[in-house]
């Protein structure tokens, strides 16, 4: 896909809106219940389809190496179309000033479609429903959907029969926009393909958020969250200029009422995570470690895996009681899927 598929005027407008809108304005967010469902989906998917999950994570890593947002978006749209074998695709951003959806990237559409869907206020459109609900929306046949009556002429002219829209969200659940794919034939993607698309929307959303929410670091692709387990634990910490260093440790039960650091090597599952945005909190840091743990369990399956606790502290390691956040991870024990809970 060529970068010219970005609609630069719209992209510049929405990006400027993110940086200029008062922070007092409430952010449109995915519900906590749906975020819990998303986490459960990550856990289940990592067990059922470890190779597909690895591919998604690799795709997200490639996005993180791209320094400019205009180069990121076509790659995201291209990957989404490939994932669902779609013929058309587009990305919209939420304009934080009025919650409209602004078209910023497209592939395969003509001027009539682009003009019609340049700015969407219609909550009955497929993308509008997904934005209103904070969840994926699918229409197997646009001609059977009465809510899409105002758009039927454009769909016919563009050759669109089926649509899916997936939210692009950051790690806090804030809705950044929508990624939609379109097919010329009626039909619904498989549940597995839709789940993969939803997970990709989360990964891509986290990458996009770094450009929208922290625009002054856009030229530095590795600024933002850095997970480095090899960094010495007692390295000098800092919490200035918006940078926060979280210290994490993964413990496993050991002996009567005791615990020990998880893993064969003492420092393998203890280290630092450096963040540069205030929304990147202790829960976010724990989620990053949990993702690595799930990948580790999938790659090195063992019947000896036991439940572990992820503890996160601000700045330096403390006691379990003064941790900023603690998460329990259950591995695949006796055929049951592992789950993540906050024991607090």
C-alpha positions, 0 to 999 in steps of 0.5 A: 500500500502506498502512503499516498492512501493517507488523507493528509488534510484529515490526518493533520486535522485530527492529530492537531485536535488531540494535542489541542483539546482540553484534557478536562474533556472526558475520553471515550473509553471501552468499558471495563467489562469489555477490557476484561473480556479482551484480556481473557481473549488474549489468554485464550488465544495465546493458548489456542493459537500461539503461532498466530499470536506470535505473528501478531506481536511481530507485526506490532513490533514492526509498527513500533520501528516506524517513526512517523504516524503517516507511515504507520497507518497504511501498514495497519490498514494493509495488515487488517485487509490481509488478516481478513482477506478483504478488498477494501479498508479504511482507518478513522480517528475519533475527533476528540472535540465532537466524537465524530469519526474522521477518515484518515486512511483508505485503500480501494475506494473512490471519491464518492465513498471518501466524500460520503464517509469523510466525517461520520456522526451516524451511530447507526453505521457499522463504524458508528455502532462499533464506536458507540458500543466500544466493541467490534461490529459486523454486518454480513450483508449491508443490503439486509441492514435497515440501519444502513439505508442512508448509505446504500447508494454509496455501498452499491456504487463502491461494490461493498456488500459486507463490513466489519469495524474494529476499535483501535484502543490504547492500553487504558481502553481509550478509543482512538479510532476505528479500522474497518474492512469491506468485502464485495461479497456478503459474508461474515469472517470466522469467529477466530479471524474476528478475534485476531482482528480485535487483538490486532486492533489493540496492538496497533492502537497502542502504537498509534496512541504513542504518536497521538498522545505523545507527539513530541516523541514521534521521531523516536520510535523506541521512546515510550514503553521499554521492557528490559529485563537485562537492566540491573535492578539497582540502576538509578531511578528517575521520575522527572519530565513525565518519565516513570520507572516501574520495577517489577518482579514475578514470584511463585509460591514456594514452601509453606506460605512463602514465595521465590522469584520465578524462573531458573535465573534469578533476574530473568523475571525482575527488572524495569519498565520505563514509561513516558506518559501518565496513563502508562500506570502500574497496571499497564506495566504488569500487563506487559510482563503478563504478556511476556509470561504467556508467551513464555508458557506457550513456547516452553510448555511444562507441567510444573508451571504454577500460579505466579504473582506479578508485583509492580512498584514505582521507582524501586522494589519494595514489599508485597504489601506496598506494591502499586499493583499486583496481578496473579497469572494462572498458567495452563494447569490440568488442561484449564486455561490460565487467567489473570486476576488482581488478587487485591 
